[in-house]
């Protein structure tokens, strides 16, 4: 249940900030400010919500958000401020000091607008860089990504599932990734192995260890009513070793099927040779390296899609 903090009068605190277009603004903690954006007009930089956060977080949050005017676009600063206002009104993230893991997990609940997540996480990181004492050890560890967690910690897994950088891709991000992958392959910016491997990840959702355990013979090509069909013998991920003989059969989606047929025809080998690479770490590294070359775009993050 959200714990609402009663609004109190805060000490006057202000600063002067110059935006990237050279416009100067006198900004006061707790007071909204009109910001002019070319081709749009006046928009409101929301700062009044700071009256409702924990007193220890007011000045650091004000500093982080107003800094954005001098380092990012005005639109980015305004959207971050609106996101923080929404989070403050609907979750516990900024309601207590120090910020803990349970508070962070509240912003990825089903009630939280997903479009705000990509702005909140960078804000939290800036807040951590400004003053690490604003977070407890577990919350700081989550933001820094340097703590290993027990599977029983439901707050952490809720965070990771919905995380805009480490969680599942949105429909928009998947579409962008598909398009960028096909464009790059058409322009010979990535080779056939990388193209097929990334499509294998997209089209099946298999773990790297499963792909590493697959052999060329695990791709079965048959004549179907609509042309060539591809069935995959997928090894189990949790078997002891790679020679358990246990697998499940699944049909490859059409785009992946075409890519696999072309890949196997152009790269001859023994049926027992690895389909792509020998180890899961090689599969992971190769996939990440290939995706880093793609001109993809994440609307919620405002940058290339992190894979």
C-alpha atoms as a printed R data frame, in Angstrom:
    type eleno elety resid chain resno      x       y       z
1   ATOM     1    CA   UNK     A     1  0.000   0.000   0.000
2   ATOM     2    CA   UNK     A     2  1.338   3.426  -0.895
3   ATOM     3    CA   UNK     A     3  2.327   5.564   2.077
4   ATOM     4    CA   UNK     A     4  1.490   9.171   1.291
5   ATOM     5    CA   UNK     A     5  3.731  11.854   2.772
6   ATOM     6    CA   UNK     A     6  2.015  14.996   3.938
7   ATOM     7    CA   UNK     A     7  3.124  18.058   1.991
8   ATOM     8    CA   UNK     A     8  5.186  20.465   4.080
9   ATOM     9    CA   UNK     A     9  6.688  23.847   3.358
10  ATOM    10    CA   UNK     A    10 10.264  23.413   2.250
11  ATOM    11    CA   UNK     A    11 13.139  25.881   2.577
12  ATOM    12    CA   UNK     A    12 13.602  28.107  -0.446
13  ATOM    13    CA   UNK     A    13 16.258  26.660  -2.715
14  ATOM    14    CA   UNK     A    14 16.949  27.808  -6.264
15  ATOM    15    CA   UNK     A    15 19.526  27.627  -9.007
16  ATOM    16    CA   UNK     A    16 20.193  29.157 -12.415
17  ATOM    17    CA   UNK     A    17 20.496  26.722 -15.332
18  ATOM    18    CA   UNK     A    18 21.379  27.363 -18.979
19  ATOM    19    CA   UNK     A    19 19.790  24.978 -21.483
20  ATOM    20    CA   UNK     A    20 21.561  23.582 -24.548
21  ATOM    21    CA   UNK     A    21 20.029  26.290 -26.762
22  ATOM    22    CA   UNK     A    22 21.545  28.998 -24.554
23  ATOM    23    CA   UNK     A    23 18.368  30.013 -22.685
24  ATOM    24    CA   UNK     A    24 18.796  30.702 -18.974
25  ATOM    25    CA   UNK     A    25 16.221  29.679 -16.376
26  ATOM    26    CA   UNK     A    26 15.812  30.581 -12.708
27  ATOM    27    CA   UNK     A    27 14.462  27.423 -11.110
28  ATOM    28    CA   UNK     A    28 13.086  27.075  -7.593
29  ATOM    29    CA   UNK     A    29 12.634  23.872  -5.657
30  ATOM    30    CA   UNK     A    30  8.960  22.945  -5.404
31  ATOM    31    CA   UNK     A    31  7.720  25.390  -8.057
32  ATOM    32    CA   UNK     A    32  6.781  24.503 -11.649
33  ATOM    33    CA   UNK     A    33  8.474  26.431 -14.455
34  ATOM    34    CA   UNK     A    34  7.368  27.289 -17.992
35  ATOM    35    CA   UNK     A    35  9.954  26.159 -20.562
36  ATOM    36    CA   UNK     A    36  9.795  27.226 -24.208
37  ATOM    37    CA   UNK     A    37 10.453  24.541 -26.814
38  ATOM    38    CA   UNK     A    38 10.909  25.532 -30.438
39  ATOM    39    CA   UNK     A    39  8.089  24.429 -32.766
40  ATOM    40    CA   UNK     A    40  6.032  23.339 -29.766
41  ATOM    41    CA   UNK     A    41  5.600  26.353 -27.501
42  ATOM    42    CA   UNK     A    42  5.594  26.614 -23.721
43  ATOM    43    CA   UNK     A    43  5.657  23.405 -21.685
44  ATOM    44    CA   UNK     A    44  5.726  22.989 -17.905
45  ATOM    45    CA   UNK     A    45  8.786  21.659 -16.138
46  ATOM    46    CA   UNK     A    46  7.066  19.939 -13.218
47  ATOM    47    CA   UNK     A    47  8.825  20.583  -9.909
48  ATOM    48    CA   UNK     A    48  5.930  20.989  -7.447
49  ATOM    49    CA   UNK     A    49  5.824  17.223  -6.813
50  ATOM    50    CA   UNK     A    50  9.109  17.625  -4.925
51  ATOM    51    CA   UNK     A    51  7.021  18.950  -2.026
52  ATOM    52    CA   UNK     A    52  5.746  15.398  -1.534
53  ATOM    53    CA   UNK     A    53  9.006  13.450  -1.409
54  ATOM    54    CA   UNK     A    54 11.177  12.679   1.589
55  ATOM    55    CA   UNK     A    55 13.006  15.817   2.730
56  ATOM    56    CA   UNK     A    56 16.402  14.141   2.308
57  ATOM    57    CA   UNK     A    57 15.654  13.540  -1.381
58  ATOM    58    CA   UNK     A    58 14.264  16.953  -2.334
59  ATOM    59    CA   UNK     A    59 17.441  18.862  -3.158
60  ATOM    60    CA   UNK     A    60 19.239  15.875  -4.803
61  ATOM    61    CA   UNK     A    61 16.230  15.174  -7.032
62  ATOM    62    CA   UNK     A    62 15.865  18.871  -7.874
63  ATOM    63    CA   UNK     A    63 19.561  18.974  -8.799
64  ATOM    64    CA   UNK     A    64 19.432  15.853 -10.995
65  ATOM    65    CA   UNK     A    65 16.340  16.947 -12.908
66  ATOM    66    CA   UNK     A    66 17.397  20.538 -13.472
67  ATOM    67    CA   UNK     A    67 20.847  19.341 -14.559
68  ATOM    68    CA   UNK     A    68 19.123  17.636 -17.484
69  ATOM    69    CA   UNK     A    69 18.258  21.039 -18.981
70  ATOM    70    CA   UNK     A    70 21.954  21.742 -19.459
71  ATOM    71    CA   UNK     A    71 22.984  18.246 -20.600
72  ATOM    72    CA   UNK     A    72 19.960  16.895 -22.524
73  ATOM    73    CA   UNK     A    73 17.146  18.199 -24.668
74  ATOM    74    CA   UNK     A    74 14.383  20.210 -22.994
75  ATOM    75    CA   UNK     A    75 11.863  17.561 -24.006
76  ATOM    76    CA   UNK     A    76 13.911  14.865 -22.259
77  ATOM    77    CA   UNK     A    77 14.133  16.949 -19.084
78  ATOM    78    CA   UNK     A    78 10.381  17.628 -19.111
79  ATOM    79    CA   UNK     A    79  9.498  13.971 -19.716
80  ATOM    80    CA   UNK     A    80 11.821  12.842 -16.934
81  ATOM    81    CA   UNK     A    81 10.194  15.336 -14.588
82  ATOM    82    CA   UNK     A    82  6.694  14.139 -15.527
83  ATOM    83    CA   UNK     A    83  7.783  10.547 -15.009
84  ATOM    84    CA   UNK     A    84  9.180  11.341 -11.573
85  ATOM    85    CA   UNK     A    85  5.971  13.188 -10.664
86  ATOM    86    CA   UNK     A    86  3.868  10.188 -11.667
87  ATOM    87    CA   UNK     A    87  6.129   7.807  -9.748
88  ATOM    88    CA   UNK     A    88  5.945  10.012  -6.652
89  ATOM    89    CA   UNK     A    89  2.151  10.118  -6.783
90  ATOM    90    CA   UNK     A    90  1.661   6.394  -7.365
91  ATOM    91    CA   UNK     A    91  4.550   4.508  -5.716
92  ATOM    92    CA   UNK     A    92  6.852   4.532  -2.690
93  ATOM    93    CA   UNK     A    93 10.122   5.168  -4.545
94  ATOM    94    CA   UNK     A    94 10.738   8.691  -3.234
95  ATOM    95    CA   UNK     A    95  8.643   8.475  -0.078
96  ATOM    96    CA   UNK     A    96 11.317   7.174   2.289
97  ATOM    97    CA   UNK     A    97 15.002   7.581   3.012
98  ATOM    98    CA   UNK     A    98 17.124   5.722   2.161
99  ATOM    99    CA   UNK     A    99 15.515   4.258  -0.957
100 ATOM   100    CA   UNK     A   100 15.349   0.474  -0.624
101 ATOM   101    CA   UNK     A   101 14.740  -2.466  -2.961
102 ATOM   102    CA   UNK     A   102 11.096  -2.817  -1.960
103 ATOM   103    CA   UNK     A   103 10.478   0.811  -2.948
104 ATOM   104    CA   UNK     A   104 12.176   0.284  -6.308
105 ATOM   105    CA   UNK     A   105 10.046  -2.783  -7.010
106 ATOM   106    CA   UNK     A   106  6.885  -0.679  -6.669
107 ATOM   107    CA   UNK     A   107  7.672   1.314  -9.818
108 ATOM   108    CA   UNK     A   108  7.538  -1.799 -12.014
109 ATOM   109    CA   UNK     A   109  4.119  -2.872 -10.772
110 ATOM   110    CA   UNK     A   110  1.293  -3.257 -13.270
111 ATOM   111    CA   UNK     A   111 -0.053   0.108 -12.177
112 ATOM   112    CA   UNK     A   112  3.084   1.922 -13.288
113 ATOM   113    CA   UNK     A   113  3.075   3.304 -16.829
114 ATOM   114    CA   UNK     A   114  5.683   1.367 -18.786
115 ATOM   115    CA   UNK     A   115  6.632   4.437 -20.829
116 ATOM   116    CA   UNK     A   116  8.005   6.091 -17.687
117 ATOM   117    CA   UNK     A   117 10.418   3.286 -16.806
118 ATOM   118    CA   UNK     A   118 13.047   4.310 -19.336
119 ATOM   119    CA   UNK     A   119 13.266   7.760 -17.765
120 ATOM   120    CA   UNK     A   120 13.163   6.718 -14.119
121 ATOM   121    CA   UNK     A   121 16.089   4.302 -14.172
122 ATOM   122    CA   UNK     A   122 18.600   6.863 -15.585
123 ATOM   123    CA   UNK     A   123 17.307   9.374 -13.015
124 ATOM   124    CA   UNK     A   124 17.888   6.885 -10.198
125 ATOM   125    CA   UNK     A   125 21.416   6.252 -11.438
126 ATOM   126    CA   UNK     A   126 22.166   9.971 -11.519
127 ATOM   127    CA   UNK     A   127 20.797  10.236  -8.004
128 ATOM   128    CA   UNK     A   128 23.062   7.382  -6.902
129 ATOM   129    CA   UNK     A   129 26.108   9.039  -8.483
130 ATOM   130    CA   UNK     A   130 25.247  12.335  -6.799
131 ATOM   131    CA   UNK     A   131 24.885  10.794  -3.326
132 ATOM   132    CA   UNK     A   132 25.235   7.010  -2.753
133 ATOM   133    CA   UNK     A   133 23.921   7.447   0.800
134 ATOM   134    CA   UNK     A   134 20.436   8.061  -0.611
135 ATOM   135    CA   UNK     A   135 20.097   4.296  -1.292
136 ATOM   136    CA   UNK     A   136 20.486   1.256   0.907
137 ATOM   137    CA   UNK     A   137 23.031  -1.410  -0.065
138 ATOM   138    CA   UNK     A   138 20.634  -3.674  -1.977
139 ATOM   139    CA   UNK     A   139 19.010  -0.861  -3.960
140 ATOM   140    CA   UNK     A   140 22.409   0.584  -4.864
141 ATOM   141    CA   UNK     A   141 23.615  -2.885  -5.856
142 ATOM   142    CA   UNK     A   142 20.627  -3.369  -8.143
143 ATOM   143    CA   UNK     A   143 21.237  -0.052  -9.929
144 ATOM   144    CA   UNK     A   144 24.952  -0.780 -10.271
145 ATOM   145    CA   UNK     A   145 24.339  -4.378 -11.320
146 ATOM   146    CA   UNK     A   146 27.071  -5.760  -9.058
147 ATOM   147    CA   UNK     A   147 25.128  -7.969  -6.638
148 ATOM   148    CA   UNK     A   148 24.117 -11.604  -7.103
149 ATOM   149    CA   UNK     A   149 20.646 -12.340  -5.786
150 ATOM   150    CA   UNK     A   150 18.895 -15.334  -4.308
151 ATOM   151    CA   UNK     A   151 15.968 -16.651  -6.340
152 ATOM   152    CA   UNK     A   152 13.694 -16.132  -3.343
153 ATOM   153    CA   UNK     A   153 13.992 -12.361  -3.666
154 ATOM   154    CA   UNK     A   154 10.740 -11.606  -5.513
155 ATOM   155    CA   UNK     A   155 11.370  -7.853  -5.500
156 ATOM   156    CA   UNK     A   156 14.539  -8.288  -7.529
157 ATOM   157    CA   UNK     A   157 12.961 -10.606 -10.098
158 ATOM   158    CA   UNK     A   158 10.017  -8.252 -10.494
159 ATOM   159    CA   UNK     A   159 12.484  -5.463 -11.199
160 ATOM   160    CA   UNK     A   160 14.498  -7.477 -13.707
161 ATOM   161    CA   UNK     A   161 11.466  -8.746 -15.633
162 ATOM   162    CA   UNK     A   162 10.211  -5.215 -16.271
163 ATOM   163    CA   UNK     A   163 13.606  -3.514 -16.438
164 ATOM   164    CA   UNK     A   164 13.907  -1.417 -19.646
165 ATOM   165    CA   UNK     A   165 17.568  -2.368 -19.979
166 ATOM   166    CA   UNK     A   166 17.765  -5.919 -18.669
167 ATOM   167    CA   UNK     A   167 14.213  -7.184 -19.066
168 ATOM   168    CA   UNK     A   168 12.036  -8.247 -21.970
169 ATOM   169    CA   UNK     A   169 11.831  -6.191 -25.148
170 ATOM   170    CA   UNK     A   170  8.660  -4.290 -26.025
171 ATOM   171    CA   UNK     A   171  6.822  -4.843 -29.320
172 ATOM   172    CA   UNK     A   172  8.312  -1.602 -30.637
173 ATOM   173    CA   UNK     A   173 11.846  -2.719 -29.735
174 ATOM   174    CA   UNK     A   174 11.352  -6.147 -31.324
175 ATOM   175    CA   UNK     A   175 10.096  -4.543 -34.547
176 ATOM   176    CA   UNK     A   176 13.077  -2.188 -34.606
177 ATOM   177    CA   UNK     A   177 15.460  -5.090 -33.999
178 ATOM   178    CA   UNK     A   178 13.897  -7.144 -36.807
179 ATOM   179    CA   UNK     A   179 14.171  -4.267 -39.269
180 ATOM   180    CA   UNK     A   180 17.716  -3.315 -38.286
181 ATOM   181    CA   UNK     A   181 18.880  -6.940 -38.521
182 ATOM   182    CA   UNK     A   182 17.482  -7.403 -42.018
183 ATOM   183    CA   UNK     A   183 18.884  -4.047 -43.200
184 ATOM   184    CA   UNK     A   184 22.351  -4.796 -41.861
185 ATOM   185    CA   UNK     A   185 22.454  -8.226 -43.483
186 ATOM   186    CA   UNK     A   186 21.255  -6.819 -46.808
187 ATOM   187    CA   UNK     A   187 24.081  -4.260 -46.683
188 ATOM   188    CA   UNK     A   188 26.698  -6.920 -45.744
189 ATOM   189    CA   UNK     A   189 27.295  -5.165 -42.426
190 ATOM   190    CA   UNK     A   190 26.927  -8.484 -40.570
191 ATOM   191    CA   UNK     A   191 27.764 -11.949 -41.902
192 ATOM   192    CA   UNK     A   192 25.469 -14.905 -42.415
193 ATOM   193    CA   UNK     A   193 26.382 -16.669 -39.164
194 ATOM   194    CA   UNK     A   194 25.596 -13.580 -37.086
195 ATOM   195    CA   UNK     A   195 22.362 -12.953 -38.989
196 ATOM   196    CA   UNK     A   196 21.128 -16.515 -38.510
197 ATOM   197    CA   UNK     A   197 22.256 -16.688 -34.874
198 ATOM   198    CA   UNK     A   198 20.410 -13.495 -33.904
199 ATOM   199    CA   UNK     A   199 17.283 -14.685 -35.701
200 ATOM   200    CA   UNK     A   200 17.644 -17.969 -33.796
201 ATOM   201    CA   UNK     A   201 17.537 -16.024 -30.525
202 ATOM   202    CA   UNK     A   202 14.614 -13.845 -31.652
203 ATOM   203    CA   UNK     A   203 12.593 -16.631 -33.237
204 ATOM   204    CA   UNK     A   204 12.925 -19.247 -30.503
205 ATOM   205    CA   UNK     A   205 13.773 -17.548 -27.201
206 ATOM   206    CA   UNK     A   206 16.245 -20.355 -26.478
207 ATOM   207    CA   UNK     A   207 18.969 -19.988 -23.899
208 ATOM   208    CA   UNK     A   208 22.564 -19.729 -25.152
209 ATOM   209    CA   UNK     A   209 23.380 -23.133 -23.616
210 ATOM   210    CA   UNK     A   210 20.613 -24.758 -25.678
211 ATOM   211    CA   UNK     A   211 21.861 -23.218 -28.907
212 ATOM   212    CA   UNK     A   212 25.442 -24.230 -28.073
213 ATOM   213    CA   UNK     A   213 24.297 -27.849 -27.600
214 ATOM   214    CA   UNK     A   214 22.556 -28.001 -30.971
215 ATOM   215    CA   UNK     A   215 24.189 -29.839 -33.860
216 ATOM   216    CA   UNK     A   216 23.639 -29.383 -37.575
217 ATOM   217    CA   UNK     A   217 21.586 -32.591 -37.540
218 ATOM   218    CA   UNK     A   218 19.161 -30.962 -35.068
219 ATOM   219    CA   UNK     A   219 17.822 -28.831 -37.923
220 ATOM   220    CA   UNK     A   220 15.433 -31.051 -39.899
221 ATOM   221    CA   UNK     A   221 14.226 -29.721 -43.256
222 ATOM   222    CA   UNK     A   222 11.050 -31.193 -44.775
223 ATOM   223    CA   UNK     A   223  8.743 -30.487 -47.687
224 ATOM   224    CA   UNK     A   224  5.496 -28.962 -46.436
225 ATOM   225    CA   UNK     A   225  2.268 -27.702 -47.994
226 ATOM   226    CA   UNK     A   226  3.718 -24.184 -48.247
227 ATOM   227    CA   UNK     A   227  7.253 -25.126 -49.219
228 ATOM   228    CA   UNK     A   228 10.217 -26.068 -47.031
229 ATOM   229    CA   UNK     A   229  9.511 -26.460 -43.305
230 ATOM   230    CA   UNK     A   230 12.139 -26.600 -40.580
231 ATOM   231    CA   UNK     A   231 11.796 -28.547 -37.335
232 ATOM   232    CA   UNK     A   232 14.294 -28.082 -34.512
233 ATOM   233    CA   UNK     A   233 15.448 -30.703 -32.027
234 ATOM   234    CA   UNK     A   234 15.997 -28.439 -29.016
235 ATOM   235    CA   UNK     A   235 18.159 -29.857 -26.203
236 ATOM   236    CA   UNK     A   236 16.950 -29.305 -22.648
237 ATOM   237    CA   UNK     A   237 18.714 -26.454 -20.881
238 ATOM   238    CA   UNK     A   238 18.896 -28.045 -17.438
239 ATOM   239    CA   UNK     A   239 20.211 -31.492 -18.337
240 ATOM   240    CA   UNK     A   240 23.530 -32.630 -16.888
241 ATOM   241    CA   UNK     A   241 25.916 -32.187 -19.782
242 ATOM   242    CA   UNK     A   242 25.120 -32.085 -23.464
243 ATOM   243    CA   UNK     A   243 24.689 -35.785 -24.176
244 ATOM   244    CA   UNK     A   244 21.515 -36.535 -22.234
245 ATOM   245    CA   UNK     A   245 19.619 -37.372 -25.428
246 ATOM   246    CA   UNK     A   246 16.628 -35.393 -24.167
247 ATOM   247    CA   UNK     A   247 15.141 -32.763 -26.421
248 ATOM   248    CA   UNK     A   248 11.855 -31.262 -27.508
249 ATOM   249    CA   UNK     A   249 10.680 -30.662 -31.048
250 ATOM   250    CA   UNK     A   250  9.520 -27.273 -32.286
251 ATOM   251    CA   UNK     A   251  8.776 -25.704 -35.639
252 ATOM   252    CA   UNK     A   252 10.991 -22.805 -36.709
253 ATOM   253    CA   UNK     A   253  9.145 -19.577 -37.635
254 ATOM   254    CA   UNK     A   254  9.213 -18.825 -41.355
255 ATOM   255    CA   UNK     A   255 11.889 -16.104 -41.309
256 ATOM   256    CA   UNK     A   256 14.192 -18.231 -39.151
257 ATOM   257    CA   UNK     A   257 13.489 -21.293 -41.310
258 ATOM   258    CA   UNK     A   258 14.592 -19.450 -44.454
259 ATOM   259    CA   UNK     A   259 17.714 -18.172 -42.696
260 ATOM   260    CA   UNK     A   260 18.650 -21.650 -41.427
261 ATOM   261    CA   UNK     A   261 18.168 -23.289 -44.844
262 ATOM   262    CA   UNK     A   262 20.394 -20.687 -46.504
263 ATOM   263    CA   UNK     A   263 22.975 -20.879 -43.699
264 ATOM   264    CA   UNK     A   264 23.278 -24.687 -43.868
265 ATOM   265    CA   UNK     A   265 23.439 -24.703 -47.674
266 ATOM   266    CA   UNK     A   266 26.239 -22.123 -47.706
267 ATOM   267    CA   UNK     A   267 28.200 -23.591 -44.788
268 ATOM   268    CA   UNK     A   268 28.711 -27.290 -45.336
269 ATOM   269    CA   UNK     A   269 29.869 -29.545 -42.504
270 ATOM   270    CA   UNK     A   270 29.480 -32.782 -40.591
271 ATOM   271    CA   UNK     A   271 25.998 -33.504 -39.157
272 ATOM   272    CA   UNK     A   272 27.520 -33.662 -35.662
273 ATOM   273    CA   UNK     A   273 29.303 -30.310 -35.936
274 ATOM   274    CA   UNK     A   274 27.962 -27.510 -33.688
275 ATOM   275    CA   UNK     A   275 25.155 -25.627 -35.406
276 ATOM   276    CA   UNK     A   276 26.801 -22.293 -34.630
277 ATOM   277    CA   UNK     A   277 29.347 -22.187 -31.800
278 ATOM   278    CA   UNK     A   278 30.593 -24.663 -29.185
279 ATOM   279    CA   UNK     A   279 29.914 -22.880 -25.872
280 ATOM   280    CA   UNK     A   280 27.157 -20.752 -24.379
281 ATOM   281    CA   UNK     A   281 29.621 -17.945 -23.627
282 ATOM   282    CA   UNK     A   282 30.613 -17.827 -27.313
283 ATOM   283    CA   UNK     A   283 26.941 -17.729 -28.326
284 ATOM   284    CA   UNK     A   284 26.270 -14.893 -25.878
285 ATOM   285    CA   UNK     A   285 29.281 -12.817 -26.894
286 ATOM   286    CA   UNK     A   286 28.621 -13.278 -30.606
287 ATOM   287    CA   UNK     A   287 24.955 -12.302 -30.234
288 ATOM   288    CA   UNK     A   288 25.741  -9.171 -28.223
289 ATOM   289    CA   UNK     A   289 28.510  -8.176 -30.654
290 ATOM   290    CA   UNK     A   290 26.198  -8.616 -33.649
291 ATOM   291    CA   UNK     A   291 23.362  -6.629 -32.046
292 ATOM   292    CA   UNK     A   292 25.732  -3.798 -31.139
293 ATOM   293    CA   UNK     A   293 26.304  -3.224 -34.859
294 ATOM   294    CA   UNK     A   294 22.596  -2.777 -35.577
295 ATOM   295    CA   UNK     A   295 21.013   0.639 -35.993
296 ATOM   296    CA   UNK     A   296 18.151  -0.176 -33.612
297 ATOM   297    CA   UNK     A   297 16.048   2.216 -31.532
298 ATOM   298    CA   UNK     A   298 14.206   2.006 -28.213
299 ATOM   299    CA   UNK     A   299 11.439   4.586 -27.810
300 ATOM   300    CA   UNK     A   300 11.250   4.169 -24.028
301 ATOM   301    CA   UNK     A   301 15.017   4.591 -23.572
302 ATOM   302    CA   UNK     A   302 15.626   7.095 -26.363
303 ATOM   303    CA   UNK     A   303 18.729   5.223 -27.481
304 ATOM   304    CA   UNK     A   304 19.949   2.021 -29.142
305 ATOM   305    CA   UNK     A   305 18.349  -1.155 -27.776
306 ATOM   306    CA   UNK     A   306 20.626  -2.728 -25.144
307 ATOM   307    CA   UNK     A   307 20.983  -6.493 -25.702
